[in-house]
Amino acid sequence: MQTILGANGQIGEELARELKRNFTSSIRIVSRDAKKVNDTDEVFSADLSIREKAIEAVKGSEIAYFTLGLPISSDLWEKQFPLILRNVIDACKINHTKLVFFDNTYMYPQDDRVLTEETAFAPVGRKGRVRRKMAEMVLKEIASGELEAVICRAPEFYGPDKTQSITNTLIFNNIKEGKKLKVPLSANKKRSLIWTPDASRAAALIGNTPDAFGQTWHLPVDKSHPTYKEFIRIASGIYSRDLKYAVVPKLIFKIGSFFNKSVKELLELLPRYEHDNIFDDSKFRKKFPDFEVTTYKQGISIIKNEQLSGNKIIK
């Protein structure tokens, strides 16, 4: 049995499909309102902030994947994320279950250094500090030898269907709605974006590779690291039209933060858009040389086809 905790978001759903496709049909889907992804899935609805529910959710599992997300609220993150992760860690230890912790890059410094698995944590803002605390919790358990765990870390998403990210919101949602595209702070800084199905496929692969545990892995990205200007140029070719965009300066975000809580929550993430933000996945590529990374052209084409058809595209 392999269990996905927080299974009805984009990463969790893609992970369930990949596990079924290549590893196992014995999958448990866990979320507050759990729904099957594959016909053979077992579902378990649970609030993982309750310790007993977390223990029950993981019971009988060989591997548990922590892909749980929360709304972008610093208050909520500080109250809920460490508590939920503590419960999941304890549940895994009690049930002798291996943990695959799906992580982001919020705890990293937001400057122009290339990010590797060895980059020291230097979070900017409350959400970054929460993610540092969570990563350190897992690393401490790994070091103690009391939990067999692995960290899978991904940069900003772009992707189909339910994918939530700044890029999806400001680029692809605006393409779909026929609006001018928006770019935060600069169109000329290089960026690493990960295709969400690739992130899920890579996490499944790591979870089912025993000697990958006890480490942190950067998940694979298209190595071209385009600027937003170049990314939009690629999209313009695929959509067969000149996609216009506007760069939104920091001052506009600061003004918007007084009137919009969501914009206020984004402020601490903005520094990474002022600099090149390159994510080094060479460790993963060396370990898994046959893994096929989706190119930006391929990914954007899938999003376009999904928008045109109005249907989910499963890759």
Secondary structure, DSSP 8 states (H G I E B T S, - for coil): -EEEESTTSHHHHHHHHHHHHHT-S-EEEEETT---SSTT-EEEE--TTSHHHHHHHHTT-SEEEE-----S-HHHHHHHHHHHHHHHHHHHHHHT-EEEEEE-STTS--SSS-B-TT------SHHHHHHHHHHHHHHHHHHHTSS-EEEEE--EEE-STT--SHHIIIIIHHHHTT--EEEES-SSSBB-EEEHHHHHHHHHHHHT-GGGTTSEEE----TT--BHHHHHHHHHHHHTS---EEEE-HHHHHHHHTT-HHHHHHGGGGGGGSS-B-B--HHHHHH-TT-----HHHHHHHHHHHHHH-S----
